Amino acid sequence: MTDTELAEPESGPHPYFLAIEDVFLELRGSPLQLSPKDWQIARGWHDAGVPLGLVERVVREVFERRRASQKQDKVWSLRHCKRAVDAAWRRQQELAAPGSSEATEELDLAGRLARLSAALPNELGDRESLVATILGLEGDAESIEAQLAQIDHNVMAAADDAQAPSDRRDIERELAEARAALAERLPDDELERSAERLREEILRRRLGLPVLSLFAPEALPSEG
């Protein structure tokens, strides 16, 4: 596959990639789009399941550290952020790993659950009951994360079922456009495997639903 084939299509980009591009170009202060190699890096994060919020946070941290160090050279490529993003993702996985004592010792579980529940959109059906359920979760980090994953699955399924026909058509149209935009860059089998995740990303973005996880950006303590 050539760099030309990996280049960003002109219409219907993948929401995950587009969000990374928006943050990176904002911080870089350049109107130039991501290069084909940058898109390969972003695709690697997506395929590995790295949460979008983690990528955005770490990319901002890389730029902030560069400004604080007063280095004159600019960050022109996602390559300069890759090591930091990969390290943050490994750290998150380690904290959530079964048998990790650090998870309970280092995480303020109650605080993360409170911030996560507060991030639920006010328009969400049965929000009060869901907030109460999340705040009432007990156990270690591994157990709570597993419970949150099941709750998240149920919330997304209910939200999908509640979509009006017109909204459902809009989602399917956006999904078709995004898949078409990726068709030249992804093999057919990878495109099919990513379809469900892509649809979920579109639905979450439209409804403002955070991923229900102790490691979601909305659950993390604010810096400073």
C-alpha positions as CSV (number, residue, x, y, z in Angstrom):
1,M,0.0,0.0,0.0
2,T,1.5,3.3,-1.1
3,D,1.5,6.7,0.7
4,T,-1.0,7.9,-1.8
5,E,-3.4,5.1,-0.9
6,L,-3.0,6.0,2.8
7,A,-3.7,9.6,2.3
8,E,-6.7,11.2,4.0
9,P,-9.8,11.2,1.7
10,E,-11.5,14.5,1.0
11,S,-14.8,13.5,2.5
12,G,-16.3,11.5,5.3
13,P,-13.2,10.9,7.5
14,H,-13.3,8.5,10.4
15,P,-14.4,10.4,13.6
16,Y,-11.5,8.9,15.6
17,F,-8.9,10.0,13.0
18,L,-10.5,13.4,12.5
19,A,-10.6,14.2,16.2
20,I,-6.9,13.4,16.5
21,E,-6.2,15.6,13.4
22,D,-8.2,18.5,14.8
23,V,-6.3,18.5,18.1
24,F,-2.9,18.0,16.5
25,L,-3.3,20.8,14.0
26,E,-4.7,23.1,16.6
27,L,-1.7,22.6,18.8
28,R,0.8,22.7,15.8
29,G,-0.7,25.9,14.5
30,S,-0.5,24.7,10.9
31,P,-3.2,24.3,8.3
32,L,-1.5,21.3,6.8
33,Q,-3.3,18.0,7.2
34,L,-1.8,14.9,8.8
35,S,0.7,13.1,6.6
36,P,0.1,9.5,5.4
37,K,2.6,8.3,8.0
38,D,0.7,10.2,10.7
39,W,-2.5,8.4,9.6
40,Q,-0.7,5.1,9.9
41,I,0.2,5.9,13.5
42,A,-3.4,7.0,14.3
43,R,-4.7,3.8,12.7
44,G,-2.4,1.8,14.9
45,W,-3.8,3.4,18.0
46,H,-7.3,2.8,16.8
47,D,-6.7,-0.8,16.0
48,A,-5.1,-1.3,19.4
49,G,-8.2,0.1,21.1
50,V,-6.4,3.1,22.5
51,P,-9.2,5.5,23.8
52,L,-9.5,8.7,21.8
53,G,-9.5,10.8,25.0
54,L,-6.2,9.3,26.1
55,V,-4.6,10.1,22.7
56,E,-5.9,13.7,22.9
57,R,-4.7,14.2,26.5
58,V,-1.2,12.9,25.9
59,V,-0.8,14.8,22.6
60,R,-1.6,18.0,24.5
61,E,0.9,17.0,27.3
62,V,3.6,16.5,24.7
63,F,3.1,20.0,23.3
64,E,2.9,21.5,26.8
65,R,6.2,19.9,27.8
66,R,7.8,21.1,24.5
67,R,6.6,24.7,25.3
68,A,7.8,24.5,28.9
69,S,11.3,23.3,27.7
70,Q,11.4,26.3,25.4
71,K,12.7,24.2,22.6
72,Q,12.6,26.0,19.3
73,D,11.8,23.0,17.0
74,K,8.2,22.3,16.5
75,V,6.3,19.0,16.7
76,W,5.6,18.4,13.1
77,S,4.5,14.8,13.2
78,L,2.5,12.4,15.4
79,R,5.7,10.4,15.5
80,H,6.9,12.8,18.2
81,C,3.8,11.8,20.3
82,K,3.8,8.1,19.6
83,R,6.1,7.0,22.4
84,A,4.2,9.0,25.0
85,V,0.8,7.8,23.9
86,D,2.0,4.1,23.8
87,A,3.5,4.5,27.3
88,A,0.3,6.0,28.7
89,W,-1.8,3.2,27.1
90,R,0.5,0.5,28.6
91,R,0.2,2.2,32.0
92,Q,-3.6,2.3,31.8
93,Q,-3.7,-1.4,30.9
94,E,-1.3,-2.3,33.7
95,L,-3.5,-0.5,36.3
96,A,-6.6,-2.4,35.0
97,A,-4.8,-5.7,34.8
98,P,-6.1,-8.6,37.0
99,G,-4.2,-8.9,40.2
100,S,-2.7,-5.5,40.0
101,S,-2.5,-4.1,43.6
102,E,-1.5,-0.7,42.2
103,A,-4.9,-0.3,40.7
104,T,-6.6,-0.1,44.1
105,E,-3.8,1.7,45.8
106,E,-3.3,4.5,43.3
107,L,-6.8,5.1,42.0
108,D,-9.4,7.1,43.8
109,L,-12.2,4.8,42.8
110,A,-15.0,6.8,44.4
111,G,-13.7,10.0,42.9
112,R,-13.5,8.5,39.4
113,L,-17.0,7.1,39.6
114,A,-18.3,10.5,40.8
115,R,-16.7,12.3,37.9
116,L,-17.8,9.7,35.4
117,S,-21.4,9.8,36.5
118,A,-21.4,13.6,36.5
119,A,-20.3,13.5,32.8
120,L,-23.5,11.7,31.7
121,P,-25.6,13.9,29.5
122,N,-28.7,15.4,31.2
123,E,-30.8,14.2,28.3
124,L,-30.0,10.6,28.9
125,G,-33.0,8.5,29.7
126,D,-33.2,7.2,33.3
127,R,-30.0,9.2,34.1
128,E,-30.7,9.4,37.9
129,S,-31.0,5.6,38.2
130,L,-27.8,5.2,36.2
131,V,-25.9,7.7,38.3
132,A,-27.0,5.9,41.5
133,T,-25.9,2.5,40.0
134,I,-22.5,3.8,39.1
135,L,-21.9,5.6,42.4
136,G,-23.0,2.4,44.2
137,L,-20.4,0.1,42.5
138,E,-18.1,-1.7,45.0
139,G,-15.0,-3.8,44.8
140,D,-11.5,-3.4,43.5
141,A,-10.5,-1.7,40.3
142,E,-10.7,-4.9,38.2
143,S,-14.2,-5.7,39.5
144,I,-15.6,-2.2,39.1
145,E,-14.1,-1.9,35.6
146,A,-15.9,-5.1,34.6
147,Q,-19.2,-3.9,36.0
148,L,-18.8,-0.6,34.2
149,A,-18.1,-2.4,30.9
150,Q,-21.4,-4.3,31.3
151,I,-23.3,-1.1,32.2
152,D,-21.7,0.7,29.2
153,H,-22.8,-2.1,26.9
154,N,-26.4,-1.9,28.2
155,V,-26.5,1.9,28.0
156,M,-25.2,1.9,24.4
157,A,-27.8,-0.8,23.4
158,A,-30.6,1.2,25.0
159,A,-29.5,4.4,23.4
160,D,-29.3,2.7,20.0
161,D,-32.8,1.2,20.4
162,A,-34.2,4.7,21.4
163,Q,-33.0,6.4,18.2
164,A,-35.8,7.8,16.1
165,P,-36.0,6.6,12.5
166,S,-34.6,9.9,11.2
167,D,-31.7,9.8,13.6
168,R,-31.0,6.2,12.7
169,R,-30.9,7.1,9.0
170,D,-28.5,9.9,9.8
171,I,-26.2,7.5,11.7
172,E,-26.3,4.9,9.0
173,R,-25.5,7.6,6.4
174,E,-22.6,8.9,8.4
175,L,-21.4,5.3,8.9
176,A,-21.5,4.6,5.2
177,E,-19.6,7.8,4.4
178,A,-16.9,6.9,7.0
179,R,-16.5,3.4,5.7
180,A,-16.2,4.6,2.2
181,A,-13.5,7.0,3.3
182,L,-11.6,4.2,4.8
183,A,-12.1,1.6,2.0
184,E,-8.9,2.5,0.2
185,R,-6.8,2.4,3.3
186,L,-8.1,-0.7,5.1
187,P,-8.3,-4.3,3.9
188,D,-11.9,-5.6,3.6
189,D,-11.6,-7.8,6.7
190,E,-10.2,-4.9,8.8
191,L,-13.0,-2.6,7.5
192,E,-15.6,-5.1,8.6
193,R,-14.1,-5.6,12.0
194,S,-14.0,-1.8,12.6
195,A,-17.6,-1.2,11.5
196,E,-19.2,-1.8,14.9
197,R,-16.7,0.3,16.7
198,L,-17.1,3.0,14.1
199,R,-20.9,3.0,14.6
200,E,-20.5,3.2,18.3
201,E,-18.1,6.2,18.0
202,I,-20.7,8.0,15.9
203,L,-23.5,7.3,18.3
204,R,-21.4,8.3,21.3
205,R,-20.4,11.6,19.7
206,R,-24.0,12.4,18.7
207,L,-25.4,11.7,22.2
208,G,-22.4,13.0,24.2
209,L,-22.0,9.7,25.9
210,P,-18.6,9.0,27.6
211,V,-17.1,5.5,27.7
212,L,-18.0,4.1,31.1
213,S,-14.6,3.2,32.4
214,L,-12.4,4.2,35.3
215,F,-9.8,5.3,32.7
216,A,-12.1,7.5,30.6
217,P,-11.0,11.1,30.3
218,E,-14.1,12.2,32.1
219,A,-13.2,10.0,35.1
220,L,-9.7,11.3,35.5
221,P,-8.9,14.0,38.1
222,S,-8.3,17.4,36.8
223,E,-4.7,18.6,36.6
224,G,-3.3,21.3,38.9
